[in-house]
Amino acid sequence: MDAQKKQVDDWYRTTFRAQAELNALQELSRLVGGAGRRRGE
């Protein structure tokens, strides 16, 4: 599992080279995940 997570992290780093883009993607993922949990209530 850790190896798979590292592969994903490496892919994100090479795909989204600009740190601002990476931060925005992570924030979007967090917001979408939170919205999905709230929708289930």
N, C-alpha and C positions, 0 to 999 in steps of 0.2 A: 504493500500500500504506500509506504513512504517513497519507494522508488518511483511509483506512478505519479505521486504528488510532485516529486522533483522534476519529472519529465514535463508535467503540465506547467510548473513554475518556469522552467527553462524555455518552454515554448512561448509563454507570455512575454518573457524578457526579450526574446529574439523578435517576436511579432510586434510588440508594442515597445519600441526602443525608447521613446520619450517617456520619462517618468510620469509626467503629467497625464499622458494617455493611460498608463498603467494604473495610476491612482484613480482616475475617473472610471475605468472599467471595474476596479475593485469596489468602488463606492456604488456604482450602478448594480453590481451583483448583490451587494449587501442590501440595497434598497428593494430590489426585486424579491430577494429572499424574504425580507421582512413583510412585504406586501402579500406574498403568497401565504405566509403563516397567518396574517390577520384575516385574510379572506376566508380561511377555514373556520373561523370562530362563529 
